[in-house]
Every structure is written in structure tokens, then in C-alpha cells.
Amino acid sequence: MSEVPRPHRPSYREPSALEAIGERSDPIAALHAAHETAAVLVKVGRANADPAATDRLVAITDEIGLDTLAELWSARPARSLPGALWRLYLLREWVATDAMGVAREYAAGVRFTEVNHVVAGAEPPGPDEVRRVAEEILRGVFAGDLAVALERAAAFCLVVSAGRADVTAGTRAVAQALRLQDMAADLTACAKLWREDRLA
């Protein structure tokens, strides 16, 4: 018959020793940092009437990099303030990186989603126009109606999604079109939450 092992009394370790062997990141602190930075960015941006300051906030990823925002916000729920901001900055980066491709898919999607095209406002749907719309959407977060900016981004995503499904072949394109539709639904939900003062 084998002997039953007896539990050992836990040993005391200095906090510095625990930090050395344990997880260095604090998930609660990361959660608070994500929501606090998003709230401060929006509050400061909306309180500042200086167009140059708004331009700097719109282009913040040019200075700090998209990876920095990803670390802060990408893991937060899509229907939260940091989640919404992450998607808007990601949209701007995507359009800036592939304006020709986005414009092609946007132009193809217009005939399927005329109402969304009117809301998004990329007219005529060329590379310069889609870049302009992506910038205007983010500018609206800080110098306009944030809910309208979110709805405009959602409409933009729906137009591109319809165009991608029409002109870009392959299952990958279909999956990406579906992701854009999901993103549009999340942004629309965020706009509703903002109007209800519940987007945090």
C-alpha cells in the first residue's frame, strides 16, 4: 500500500522573488489602463478646440505606432470605448496602407449599399477620398459627434464589405468581408451606447 503524501506548508517568499518567477503583467492593471487611456484621450481631445491638437490625435499612431495602441486596446471587448477606438485607428491604418484596394472594393460596394455610401461619404470613391473619410471619421471622435463618427465608420465598413464580396475572389476575401460586417455591427452598437452614456 502506498503512503498518502502529506501536504507541505507553503513557504514565504519576498515579493521581489515572486515577481521574478511569476507573471509580470497584471491583467487588472492592463484592463484599467485600457479604459482610462481611452477615456482620457477622448475627453482631452473633445475639450480641446485647437485643430492642430485634433490632427495630432488623429495621427497618433504615426508617432507612437499601431503596436502601442494594440497593446493597450486590442484585447478589450469590441463594444467598449477602447475597443471602438482601436477599430477606428485600425481602419485609418488599413486605408492608409492600401488606399487603392480599399477604394476598389468601396466603389464596387456602392451599388449594393447606397444608403451606407451616403452615410460614409467617400465621393467619388477613389484612394484620396477613402483616405479623407478615414481621417474625417477619427476627427469626428474629437471634434464632432462621436456617435456619428462611429456610425460613419460602420457604414464605410459595410460598403467595403459588400464590394469585397463582389470583386475579390476566394474564401479569405469572404471571411474578411464577414469580419468587416461584424466590425460594423460593433461600431453601430458603440454609437448607441455612447448616446446612452454607457460606452466605457
trRosetta pair geometry for C-beta under 8 A, 3 or more apart (Angstrom, degrees):
i j d omega theta_ij theta_ji phi_ij phi_ji
13 17 4.4 -115 177 84 106 126
13 18 5.3 127 104 -54 123 87
14 17 4.6 94 60 2 82 103
14 18 7.3 -151 94 -5 45 84
15 18 5.6 -55 -149 36 37 112
15 19 6.3 39 153 -22 68 103
16 19 5.6 -50 -149 34 34 114
16 20 6.5 39 151 -25 63 104
17 20 5.6 -51 -152 30 34 115
17 21 6.8 7 159 1 65 106
18 21 6.4 -71 -148 48 31 91
18 22 5.1 10 166 -8 72 127
19 22 6.1 -61 -116 47 22 100
19 24 6.9 64 -170 -110 80 71
25 29 7.8 -145 -180 62 65 109
25 30 6.2 23 176 -46 108 129
26 29 3.8 55 89 15 116 115
26 30 6.5 169 86 -16 59 83
27 30 5.5 -52 -144 36 34 114
27 31 6.3 40 154 -23 65 102
28 31 5.6 -50 -150 32 32 114
28 32 6.5 29 152 -14 64 105
29 32 5.8 -55 -148 40 33 109
29 33 6.1 35 153 -23 66 108
30 33 5.6 -53 -144 36 30 114
30 34 6.4 36 155 -24 63 103
30 75 7.7 11 142 65 125 137
31 34 5.9 -54 -153 29 28 112
31 35 6.7 12 158 -6 63 108
31 76 7.6 125 -134 -99 67 94
32 35 6.2 -65 -148 44 31 101
32 36 5.7 24 160 -16 69 116
33 36 5.9 -59 -135 43 25 107
33 37 5.9 22 167 -17 64 111
33 72 6.5 -110 126 -139 101 86
34 37 6.5 -61 -146 36 19 103
34 38 6.5 15 158 -15 59 112
34 72 5.4 150 -108 169 71 69
34 73 5.4 138 -149 -96 100 55
34 75 7.5 -111 -87 64 155 87
34 76 5.0 171 154 -58 147 128
34 82 4.4 5 165 -92 94 174
35 38 5.9 -57 -147 38 30 111
35 39 6.2 27 157 -18 65 110
35 76 7.3 145 -64 -121 76 144
35 80 7.1 -73 -100 168 94 124
35 81 6.6 89 -140 58 70 110
35 82 5.9 -99 -86 -22 46 120
35 200 6.2 28 -156 156 120 80
36 39 5.8 -57 -145 39 29 109
36 40 6.1 26 158 -17 66 109
37 40 5.8 -55 -142 40 30 109
37 41 6.1 34 158 -23 65 107
37 72 5.7 -58 64 -168 151 138
37 73 7.8 -115 80 -61 117 99
37 82 7.3 65 70 -101 89 113
38 41 5.9 -55 -147 34 27 112
38 42 6.5 20 158 -12 63 108
38 72 7.9 160 -49 143 86 117
38 73 6.5 104 -69 -103 115 119
38 80 7.9 98 77 135 169 91
38 81 4.4 146 134 121 134 104
38 82 3.9 -130 -47 -77 146 73
38 85 5.2 -172 -134 11 105 145
39 42 6.1 -60 -149 40 28 106
39 43 6.0 25 156 -18 66 113
39 81 6.2 70 -69 106 69 160
39 200 7.2 4 -78 -148 118 70
40 43 5.7 -57 -140 41 29 110
40 44 5.9 24 164 -15 67 110
41 44 6.3 -57 -141 40 22 105
41 45 6.0 20 160 -16 60 116
41 57 6.8 142 -173 -147 94 115
41 60 8.0 -48 -144 -39 128 169
41 85 7.1 87 82 -137 139 158
42 45 5.8 -61 -143 42 25 111
42 46 6.0 17 163 -14 65 113
42 81 6.8 -88 -14 -168 146 126
42 85 7.5 -122 -57 -78 106 129
42 141 6.5 -92 -119 165 90 99
42 142 7.2 -143 -139 -93 52 69
42 146 7.0 29 -152 -101 123 146
43 46 6.2 -62 -143 40 23 103
43 47 6.2 17 159 -17 62 114
44 47 5.9 -62 -144 39 27 108
44 48 6.3 18 160 -17 64 114
45 48 6.1 -65 -145 36 26 105
45 53 7.4 -174 -126 133 61 100
45 54 6.5 94 -161 -111 92 69
45 57 4.8 95 -107 -130 120 174
45 141 6.8 17 112 114 148 89
45 142 3.3 -81 158 -126 118 110
45 143 7.6 -95 159 -41 91 69
46 142 5.7 -137 -66 -152 56 51
46 143 7.6 -174 -116 -73 54 37
46 146 7.7 -48 -83 -50 130 115
48 53 4.5 -70 140 99 142 151
48 54 7.0 -174 97 -55 105 75
48 142 7.6 -19 59 177 94 112
49 143 7.9 104 -133 -121 48 101
50 53 4.1 75 81 4 107 109
50 54 6.9 -179 94 -9 57 82
51 54 5.4 -53 -149 37 39 115
51 55 6.3 45 151 -24 68 101
51 143 7.4 38 -109 -96 66 162
52 55 5.5 -48 -150 32 34 116
52 56 6.7 37 150 -21 63 101
53 56 5.6 -51 -153 32 35 113
53 57 6.6 33 150 -17 65 103
54 57 5.7 -55 -151 36 34 110
54 58 6.3 37 151 -21 67 105
54 139 5.9 63 160 -141 119 82
54 142 4.9 172 -130 103 92 132
54 143 4.9 0 -119 -35 150 127
55 58 5.7 -52 -147 34 32 113
55 59 6.2 4 161 5 66 112
55 139 7.9 2 -85 -103 51 104
56 59 6.2 -72 -143 54 26 93
56 60 6.7 63 150 -76 62 73
56 63 7.7 15 -165 -18 83 144
57 60 5.6 -7 -154 -42 36 112
57 138 7.7 -168 116 155 84 106
57 142 5.3 103 87 -64 148 160
58 92 7.5 180 179 -127 79 159
58 135 5.9 58 174 -155 138 76
58 138 4.5 122 -132 111 86 123
58 139 5.4 -9 -83 -72 135 71
58 142 7.3 -117 -56 20 82 133
59 62 4.5 -19 172 16 93 124
59 63 7.0 87 124 -15 84 94
60 63 5.8 -63 -161 39 43 106
60 64 5.9 -8 162 20 81 110
60 69 7.7 104 106 -63 111 124
60 89 7.6 -57 63 -119 99 129
61 64 6.5 -72 -123 61 33 77
61 65 6.3 -7 -167 164 68 9
61 66 4.8 34 -158 -73 125 67
61 68 7.9 -177 -125 50 68 98
61 69 6.1 -54 -96 -5 99 135
61 89 5.5 134 -43 -172 132 116
61 92 7.3 152 29 88 136 121
61 93 6.1 -70 115 -73 160 113
64 68 4.5 -75 147 48 105 154
64 69 7.2 106 98 -37 116 84
65 68 5.0 102 73 -4 87 99
65 69 7.7 -162 102 4 55 83
66 69 5.8 -58 -158 42 44 108
66 70 6.1 52 145 -28 72 105
66 89 6.8 169 -124 140 87 112
66 90 7.2 97 -154 -98 122 63
66 93 5.3 37 -87 -93 140 160
67 70 5.2 -51 -146 33 34 118
67 71 6.5 40 154 -22 65 99
68 71 5.9 -50 -155 30 31 111
68 72 6.7 23 150 -11 62 108
69 72 5.6 -60 -148 42 37 110
69 73 5.6 -23 174 26 75 114
69 74 7.4 97 125 -39 69 90
69 85 7.8 -121 -164 125 121 100
69 86 6.2 165 152 -116 105 76
69 89 5.6 -45 137 94 168 159
70 73 7.0 -80 -122 55 17 74
70 74 4.3 7 -155 -22 64 134
70 86 7.3 98 -103 -145 47 113
71 74 7.4 26 -32 19 13 104
72 82 6.9 -128 134 -154 89 126
73 76 5.5 -54 -163 18 58 118
73 82 4.0 -151 -130 174 97 100
73 83 6.7 -175 175 -76 95 32
73 85 6.1 -90 -148 79 162 99
73 86 3.8 -170 120 -66 121 114
74 86 5.3 162 -85 -159 54 147
76 80 5.0 -99 154 69 114 137
76 82 4.2 68 41 86 162 115
76 83 4.6 -130 103 -57 95 85
76 86 7.1 155 49 -9 103 139
77 80 4.7 96 68 -14 89 113
77 83 5.2 -70 96 -51 44 152
78 83 4.5 -176 -131 168 19 134
78 84 7.5 86 176 -67 53 57
78 87 6.9 56 -146 -47 85 135
78 182 7.8 -66 -146 148 173 94
78 183 7.5 -131 -153 -120 132 55
78 186 3.8 -54 145 -150 123 148
78 190 7.8 -109 144 -50 69 116
79 83 6.3 -12 15 79 18 146
79 84 7.6 43 -132 -55 28 95
79 186 5.6 -127 -66 -153 76 85
79 189 5.0 -41 -117 108 117 126
79 190 5.8 -158 -138 -71 61 80
79 193 6.7 124 -180 -23 93 151
80 83 4.2 90 51 9 81 110
80 84 6.8 -150 85 -9 39 86
80 190 7.7 -53 32 -110 11 107
80 199 7.1 143 -158 -166 33 71
80 200 6.6 -44 -154 87 84 47
81 84 5.8 -53 -143 35 29 109
81 85 6.3 26 159 -15 64 107
81 190 7.7 135 -90 -153 42 115
81 199 5.2 111 -67 148 85 91
81 200 5.7 -45 -8 -171 116 14
82 85 5.7 -55 -143 40 33 110
82 86 6.1 40 156 -26 66 105
83 86 5.7 -52 -148 32 28 114
83 87 6.7 25 154 -16 61 106
83 186 7.2 -92 138 167 120 129
83 190 7.5 -154 88 -87 98 133
84 87 5.9 -59 -154 36 32 109
84 88 6.5 29 152 -18 66 106
84 150 6.2 -30 -163 -112 128 119
84 186 7.5 -163 -93 138 74 96
84 187 6.4 115 -134 -117 92 68
84 190 4.2 132 -89 -157 132 163
84 199 7.0 -5 -2 -169 147 129
85 88 5.6 -55 -147 36 35 111
85 89 6.3 28 158 -13 69 105
85 141 7.3 97 -110 -149 86 155
86 89 6.2 -60 -149 41 28 104
86 90 6.1 29 153 -21 64 112
87 90 5.5 -54 -141 39 30 114
87 91 6.2 39 154 -25 64 103
87 153 7.3 116 121 151 104 144
87 183 5.8 167 -153 -156 132 107
87 186 7.0 157 -52 96 166 124
87 187 6.3 -135 106 -74 146 103
88 91 5.6 -49 -148 31 30 115
88 92 6.7 32 152 -19 62 102
88 137 6.3 -153 -149 127 104 111
88 138 5.6 138 157 -92 115 83
88 141 6.6 101 147 -53 169 140
88 149 7.4 25 -120 146 140 111
88 150 7.7 -80 -72 -101 119 66
88 153 5.8 -82 -105 -100 84 159
88 187 7.9 116 -66 -117 84 120
89 92 5.6 -49 -150 34 36 113
89 93 6.4 35 152 -18 66 105
89 138 7.1 80 -84 -106 58 129
90 93 5.7 -54 -147 38 32 111
90 94 6.2 34 153 -22 65 107
91 94 5.8 -54 -145 35 28 112
91 95 6.4 24 158 -15 64 108
91 134 5.8 -162 129 -135 91 103
91 137 7.1 -36 100 84 137 150
91 153 5.9 170 22 -150 175 111
91 156 7.3 89 -169 97 136 134
91 157 7.4 -83 -113 -71 126 99
92 95 6.0 -60 -149 39 27 107
92 96 6.2 25 155 -18 65 110
92 134 4.5 144 -112 162 62 113
92 135 6.8 92 -131 -77 111 49
92 137 7.5 -154 -71 66 94 109
92 138 5.6 5 -66 -36 138 137
93 96 5.8 -57 -145 39 29 110
93 97 6.1 25 157 -18 65 112
94 97 5.9 -62 -147 38 26 109
94 98 6.4 -36 174 36 64 101
94 102 6.9 116 131 -74 91 134
95 98 7.2 -87 -134 62 21 64
95 99 5.9 53 171 -94 66 70
95 102 5.2 -70 -120 40 70 173
95 130 5.3 -147 -153 139 117 100
95 131 5.8 167 141 -97 111 52
95 133 7.8 -131 -150 71 164 87
95 134 4.0 -169 51 -47 155 155
96 99 6.7 2 -132 -53 19 99
96 131 6.3 84 -94 -125 61 98
96 134 7.1 -134 -41 93 78 152
98 101 4.2 -27 165 40 110 117
98 102 5.6 117 104 -23 85 93
99 102 5.8 -59 -140 42 29 109
99 103 5.9 30 160 -22 66 110
99 127 3.7 79 137 -156 112 93
99 128 7.5 58 175 -56 141 29
99 130 5.8 163 -150 73 79 112
99 131 5.2 -16 -114 -54 129 103
100 103 5.9 -57 -146 37 25 110
100 104 6.4 28 154 -22 62 106
100 127 5.3 -17 -77 -86 53 124
101 104 5.7 -52 -149 32 31 113
101 105 6.5 21 157 -9 65 106
102 105 6.0 -61 -149 42 31 104
102 106 5.9 34 152 -23 67 110
102 127 7.7 103 63 -118 90 65
102 130 5.0 172 111 152 115 159
102 160 6.1 -31 -155 -121 78 130
103 106 5.5 -52 -139 38 30 114
103 107 6.2 33 159 -22 64 105
103 122 7.7 -149 -120 163 76 139
103 125 5.8 156 -160 153 76 77
103 126 5.2 23 -158 -170 141 26
103 127 4.6 -89 -25 -69 150 52
103 129 7.1 104 -118 57 110 91
103 130 4.8 -142 -79 -6 80 134
104 107 6.0 -54 -149 34 25 110
104 108 6.6 21 153 -15 60 108
104 163 7.3 163 120 157 55 131
104 167 6.7 -128 146 105 98 153
105 108 5.6 -56 -148 39 34 111
105 109 6.2 31 155 -20 67 110
105 160 4.9 56 114 -154 115 73
105 163 3.7 137 176 107 60 118
105 164 4.6 16 -149 -65 134 70
105 167 6.3 -154 -107 54 65 118
105 168 6.6 -17 -96 -24 113 118
106 109 5.8 -63 -148 38 29 109
106 110 7.0 50 153 -47 63 89
106 120 8.0 -140 -150 121 117 153
106 122 5.8 -19 164 82 147 150
106 125 4.7 -157 112 -165 108 126
106 130 5.7 177 -4 -89 160 125
106 156 7.6 -27 -116 -161 117 74
106 159 5.4 41 -143 124 72 113
106 160 5.2 -28 -79 -86 72 76
106 163 5.7 -116 -59 7 10 160
107 110 6.0 -31 -158 -5 33 116
107 125 4.1 173 -80 96 75 130
107 126 7.8 43 -64 -74 122 44
107 163 6.7 98 59 -126 43 145
108 111 7.6 -57 178 22 39 99
108 162 7.5 -161 111 111 80 77
108 163 3.5 117 74 -145 92 94
108 164 7.8 139 75 -40 126 28
108 166 4.9 -164 155 79 120 125
108 167 4.4 -109 -106 -20 171 129
109 112 5.6 -68 -162 44 57 107
109 113 5.6 -9 159 28 92 113
109 117 7.5 169 108 -73 86 104
109 158 7.6 164 168 126 137 54
109 159 4.1 135 108 176 128 59
109 160 5.8 -129 1 -80 157 13
109 161 6.8 92 -119 60 146 45
109 162 3.6 116 -140 75 98 94
109 163 3.0 -83 -35 -35 90 89
109 164 7.3 2 -61 -2 119 60
109 166 6.9 172 -81 17 61 125
110 113 6.9 -93 -138 61 22 72
110 114 6.7 56 172 -96 67 57
110 117 4.6 64 -133 -93 80 150
110 125 6.2 -142 -50 -25 130 150
110 159 6.2 26 -79 -155 52 114
110 163 7.5 33 -10 -70 58 115
111 114 7.2 8 -141 -62 24 88
112 162 4.1 -157 79 175 136 141
112 163 7.6 -169 28 -60 120 57
112 166 7.0 -173 -26 -46 139 137
113 116 4.0 -20 157 38 113 119
113 117 5.9 132 103 -28 79 87
113 155 7.8 170 151 -166 124 75
113 158 5.4 178 -153 129 160 102
113 159 4.9 -145 78 -96 131 66
113 162 5.0 171 -16 0 118 156
114 117 5.5 -55 -149 32 32 116
114 118 6.7 34 153 -21 65 101
115 118 5.8 -51 -156 30 34 112
115 119 6.7 30 149 -15 65 105
115 155 7.9 -111 118 -137 69 116
116 119 5.5 -53 -148 38 38 111
116 120 6.0 34 155 -17 70 108
116 155 4.0 -178 -159 -158 79 84
116 156 7.6 -161 165 -46 100 22
116 158 4.5 -102 -146 82 163 122
116 159 5.0 -168 112 -54 115 89
117 120 5.8 -55 -139 41 29 108
117 121 8.0 137 162 -47 50 23
117 122 7.4 -86 -155 47 76 81
117 123 7.8 93 164 -68 97 97
117 125 7.7 -62 -145 -66 112 125
117 155 7.5 -153 -44 163 17 108
117 159 5.3 107 -79 -104 73 136
118 121 7.2 26 173 -72 30 62
119 151 6.5 -87 179 137 132 95
119 152 5.8 -154 152 -111 86 60
119 155 3.7 -156 89 -94 119 171
120 133 6.1 33 167 -164 85 146
120 152 5.8 124 -113 -169 46 72
120 155 4.3 -151 -52 109 85 105
120 156 4.0 130 -128 -76 123 69
120 159 5.7 -87 4 1 157 139
121 133 5.9 161 81 -113 84 111
121 136 7.6 -64 84 85 131 151
121 152 7.0 -24 13 -148 109 114
122 125 4.9 67 119 -109 107 72
122 129 4.4 114 -166 137 81 108
122 130 5.1 25 -135 -84 143 61
122 132 7.5 143 -119 65 78 94
122 133 4.6 -63 -76 -33 92 146
122 156 7.1 89 -21 -120 119 97
122 159 7.7 -172 34 92 119 157
123 129 6.5 -171 43 -157 18 146
124 129 6.2 -161 76 -32 46 158
125 129 5.9 -125 -126 82 27 138
125 130 6.8 47 -161 -55 70 97
126 129 4.9 93 51 11 69 106
126 130 7.2 -140 95 -5 32 88
127 130 6.2 -57 -144 36 28 103
127 131 6.4 28 157 -17 63 107
128 131 5.7 -58 -152 38 31 113
128 132 6.2 34 151 -23 66 107
129 132 5.5 -51 -146 35 33 114
129 133 6.4 34 155 -20 65 103
130 133 5.6 -48 -145 34 35 112
130 134 6.5 38 154 -20 64 103
130 156 8.0 125 -144 -155 85 117
131 134 5.9 -56 -152 34 31 111
131 135 6.5 27 152 -15 65 107
132 135 5.8 -60 -153 39 31 110
132 136 6.1 29 152 -20 68 109
133 136 5.5 -55 -142 38 32 112
133 137 6.3 40 156 -27 65 101
133 152 7.6 -148 -174 159 97 114
133 156 6.2 159 139 -104 132 134
134 137 5.8 -47 -150 27 29 114
134 138 7.0 21 155 -9 60 104
134 156 7.6 143 -81 -179 68 164
135 138 6.1 -62 -157 41 32 105
135 139 6.1 34 149 -23 68 109
136 139 5.3 -53 -142 37 34 115
136 140 6.3 43 154 -28 65 101
136 152 7.7 -78 108 136 100 154
137 140 5.8 -54 -159 27 29 116
137 141 7.5 40 144 -27 58 93
137 149 5.2 119 -169 -163 62 85
137 152 5.3 -158 -110 98 95 116
137 153 4.9 103 -163 -69 142 90
137 156 7.0 -69 -68 -8 146 149
138 141 5.6 -36 -164 11 44 117
138 142 7.5 14 152 3 65 101
138 149 7.3 109 -85 -167 14 131
139 142 6.4 -75 -162 48 39 94
139 143 5.5 -35 168 43 80 109
139 144 6.8 65 119 -3 74 117
139 149 7.9 -166 70 -112 48 127
140 143 6.9 -80 -110 66 24 64
140 144 3.7 -52 -142 58 68 133
140 145 6.6 -26 -177 56 102 52
140 146 6.9 150 134 -103 82 35
140 148 6.1 -106 179 89 137 93
140 149 3.2 172 99 -82 118 110
140 152 6.8 80 35 31 164 141
141 144 7.5 25 0 51 18 88
141 146 5.3 52 -135 -119 54 85
141 149 5.0 -137 -59 103 62 168
144 148 6.4 -85 139 67 113 120
144 149 6.1 124 82 -51 116 107
145 148 3.9 64 86 9 111 113
145 149 6.8 177 90 -14 58 81
146 149 5.4 -51 -150 33 36 115
146 150 6.5 36 152 -19 66 103
146 191 7.8 -173 120 -120 70 68
146 194 5.3 -132 99 -170 112 155
147 150 5.7 -53 -151 36 33 111
147 151 6.4 30 152 -16 66 106
147 191 4.1 98 -158 -159 76 83
147 192 7.6 103 -141 -54 116 23
147 194 4.6 -165 -76 81 89 125
147 195 5.1 47 -92 -54 155 93
148 151 5.6 -55 -145 40 33 110
148 152 6.1 37 153 -23 66 106
148 191 7.5 108 -50 -139 20 122
149 152 5.7 -54 -147 35 29 113
149 153 6.5 31 153 -19 63 104
150 153 5.7 -52 -150 35 32 112
150 154 6.4 35 150 -21 64 104
150 187 4.7 -170 -177 179 85 87
150 188 7.2 164 136 -85 101 26
150 190 5.1 -133 -155 90 150 105
150 191 3.9 -170 86 -69 124 93
150 194 6.8 151 5 3 147 141
151 154 5.4 -50 -147 34 35 115
151 155 6.4 37 152 -20 65 103
151 187 7.2 169 -82 133 27 100
151 188 6.3 66 -110 -111 70 69
151 191 4.8 58 -51 -95 86 166
152 155 5.7 -51 -148 35 32 112
152 156 6.4 38 150 -22 63 104
153 156 5.5 -52 -149 34 32 116
153 157 6.5 35 152 -20 65 104
153 184 7.9 -166 119 -113 69 64
153 187 5.1 -120 90 -166 107 157
154 157 5.7 -54 -152 34 31 112
154 158 6.5 30 152 -19 65 106
154 183 7.6 -167 -116 120 65 70
154 184 4.1 102 -159 -155 76 72
154 185 7.5 124 -143 -43 117 18
154 187 4.0 -166 -68 86 95 117
154 188 4.6 93 -126 -53 167 83
154 191 7.3 -87 -10 -15 136 131
155 158 5.7 -55 -150 35 33 111
155 159 6.6 32 154 -19 66 103
155 184 7.4 116 -51 -140 20 115
156 159 6.0 -56 -152 33 30 109
156 160 6.5 22 155 -11 65 109
157 160 5.9 -60 -147 42 30 107
157 161 6.0 36 154 -26 66 109
157 180 4.6 -171 -176 -178 93 90
157 181 7.3 173 137 -79 107 27
157 183 5.1 -137 -150 90 159 108
157 184 4.1 -161 85 -67 123 96
157 187 7.0 134 10 19 141 141
158 161 5.5 -50 -142 34 30 116
158 162 6.5 31 158 -19 63 103
158 180 7.3 171 -79 137 31 102
158 181 6.7 70 -107 -109 71 66
158 184 4.8 84 -54 -118 87 163
159 162 6.0 -56 -153 34 29 108
159 163 6.5 23 152 -13 63 109
160 163 5.7 -59 -148 42 33 110
160 164 6.0 36 155 -24 69 106
160 180 5.9 -120 88 -163 100 156
161 164 5.8 -52 -143 33 28 111
161 165 6.5 27 157 -17 62 106
161 177 4.5 112 -160 -160 76 75
161 178 7.7 121 -152 -56 119 18
161 180 3.8 -167 -78 92 105 126
161 181 5.1 124 -160 -55 164 78
161 184 7.1 -88 -11 -18 143 134
162 165 6.0 -57 -151 36 29 110
162 166 6.5 22 152 -16 63 112
162 177 7.6 118 -60 -155 19 117
163 166 5.6 -64 -149 39 33 110
163 167 5.9 -16 172 16 73 112
164 167 7.0 -75 -128 52 22 79
164 168 4.9 -27 -162 28 66 125
164 173 5.5 -160 166 -176 96 96
164 176 6.2 -96 159 96 153 105
164 177 4.5 -169 87 -83 116 99
164 180 7.1 118 25 12 143 149
165 168 7.5 -21 -60 49 12 85
165 173 7.1 160 -96 136 39 99
165 174 6.3 68 -118 -112 83 65
165 177 4.3 91 -58 -138 91 168
168 173 3.8 -172 114 -135 108 147
168 177 8.0 171 61 -51 116 112
169 173 6.4 116 85 18 15 145
170 173 4.9 100 67 4 83 100
170 174 7.3 -145 105 -3 48 87
171 174 5.4 -52 -151 36 41 115
171 175 6.3 44 151 -21 70 103
172 175 5.7 -54 -150 36 32 112
172 176 6.4 31 151 -17 65 106
173 176 5.6 -54 -147 38 32 111
173 177 6.3 37 152 -23 65 104
174 177 5.6 -51 -148 33 31 114
174 178 6.5 32 152 -18 63 104
175 178 5.7 -54 -152 35 32 112
175 179 6.5 35 149 -20 64 103
176 179 5.5 -50 -148 34 36 114
176 180 6.5 39 151 -20 65 101
177 180 5.7 -51 -153 33 33 113
177 181 6.7 36 148 -20 63 102
178 181 5.5 -50 -152 33 36 114
178 182 6.5 39 149 -19 66 101
179 182 5.5 -49 -149 35 36 113
179 183 6.3 39 150 -21 65 104
180 183 5.4 -50 -147 35 34 115
180 184 6.4 39 151 -22 64 102
181 184 5.6 -50 -150 33 33 114
181 185 6.6 34 151 -19 64 103
182 185 5.7 -54 -152 35 33 112
182 186 6.4 31 152 -17 66 106
183 186 5.7 -55 -149 37 32 111
183 187 6.3 30 154 -18 66 107
184 187 5.8 -56 -145 38 30 109
184 188 6.3 32 155 -20 64 106
185 188 5.8 -54 -148 36 29 112
185 189 6.4 31 153 -19 63 106
186 189 5.6 -54 -149 36 32 112
186 190 6.4 35 151 -22 65 105
187 190 5.5 -50 -147 34 34 115
187 191 6.6 41 151 -24 63 99
188 191 5.6 -47 -153 28 34 114
188 192 6.9 34 149 -16 62 102
189 192 5.7 -53 -155 35 36 112
189 193 6.4 36 148 -19 67 106
190 193 5.4 -53 -146 38 35 113
190 194 6.3 41 153 -25 67 101
190 199 5.7 75 -163 -120 74 131
191 194 5.7 -50 -149 31 31 113
191 195 6.6 30 153 -17 62 104
192 195 5.9 -56 -152 36 32 110
192 196 6.4 18 153 -8 65 111
193 196 5.7 -65 -147 46 32 104
193 198 4.6 -98 -162 81 81 88
193 199 3.9 111 116 -67 107 86
194 197 7.5 30 -178 -78 33 30
194 198 7.9 -106 -63 51 18 57
194 199 4.3 -19 -74 5 64 141
196 199 7.9 112 59 -23 79 79
